[in-house]
Amino acid sequence: MPDPHIFHATDFDAYEPSKWSSNVYNLERLKVKQKLEALGRALGPELRTGAGAGSLAWEVSAEHPALWNNHQVRSQQLYFLRKYRGKAARLRERRAQREGKEN
């Protein structure tokens, strides 16, 4: 049985132009999304935003045609973003870094 975490050429068949707007291929795209999610869970904690910063949050794009993707799934992406920290927390962190450099 193939490893469910490895991408295969057949995983990308659901992204052929003739299939972009069809809900028939949602299950195939969902399987790819699940592989991308597993990759995000594995990589997210390892990626850092800078010295002493926390890990990045991650998201995966939708696997089904919807209003926000113009009712077409041309591709799916795994993307990483900085976790939100309030402005006050960022200012405190910068101040602490500056004070540490002065000493």
TAZITA-V900948 format. One record per pair of residues at least 4 apart in sequence whose ideal C-beta (glycine too) atoms are under 8 Angstrom apart, sorted by sequence separation. I is the first residue (numbers start at 1). J is the second residue. D is the distance in whole Angstrom. If there is no record, write none. Layout:
BEGIN
I:J:D, I:J:D
END
This chain:
BEGIN
2:6:7, 7:11:5, 9:13:8, 15:19:7, 16:20:8, 18:22:8, 25:29:6, 26:30:6, 27:31:7, 28:32:7, 29:33:6, 30:34:6, 31:35:7, 32:36:6, 33:37:6, 34:38:7, 35:39:7, 36:40:6, 37:41:6, 38:42:6, 39:43:6, 40:44:5, 42:46:8, 43:47:6, 49:53:4, 62:66:6, 65:69:7, 67:71:7, 69:73:6, 85:89:4, 86:90:7, 87:91:6, 88:92:6, 89:93:6, 90:94:6, 91:95:6, 92:96:6, 93:97:6, 94:98:6, 95:99:6, 96:100:6, 97:101:7, 98:102:7, 99:103:7, 7:12:8, 14:19:6, 15:20:7, 19:24:8, 48:53:6, 49:54:7, 66:71:7, 69:74:8, 85:90:6, 2:8:7, 13:19:8, 19:25:5, 48:54:7, 49:55:8, 62:68:7, 65:71:4, 48:55:6, 49:56:6, 62:69:6, 65:72:6, 47:55:6, 48:56:8, 61:69:8, 65:73:6, 46:55:7, 47:56:5, 64:73:7, 45:55:5, 63:73:6, 14:25:4, 44:55:6, 62:73:7, 44:56:6, 44:57:7, 63:76:6, 14:28:4, 15:29:8, 44:58:5, 61:75:8, 62:76:8, 13:28:7, 14:29:5, 43:58:7, 61:76:5, 60:76:6, 61:77:5, 11:28:8, 41:58:8, 60:77:7, 14:32:7, 40:58:4, 60:78:5, 61:79:8, 40:59:8, 59:78:8, 60:79:8, 11:31:7, 12:32:8, 40:60:7, 58:78:6, 59:79:6, 11:32:5, 58:79:7, 58:80:5, 59:81:7, 37:60:6, 57:80:7, 58:81:8, 11:35:7, 36:60:5, 56:80:4, 57:81:5, 7:32:8, 56:81:6, 57:82:7, 56:82:6, 57:83:5, 33:60:5, 56:83:7, 7:35:6, 55:83:7, 6:35:8, 53:82:8, 54:83:6, 4:34:8, 5:35:6, 33:63:4, 4:35:7, 32:63:7, 5:38:5, 30:63:5, 47:80:6, 49:82:5, 5:39:8, 29:63:4, 29:64:7, 44:80:7, 26:63:6, 43:80:8, 26:64:5, 40:78:5, 39:78:6, 36:76:6, 40:80:8, 23:64:7, 36:77:8, 37:78:8, 52:93:8, 23:65:6, 36:78:4, 22:65:7, 33:76:6, 21:65:5, 29:73:6, 32:76:6, 20:65:7, 29:76:7, 25:73:8, 21:71:5, 21:72:5, 20:72:4, 21:73:8, 20:73:6, 20:74:5, 17:74:8, 15:73:7, 14:73:8, 15:74:6, 15:75:6, 15:76:8
END
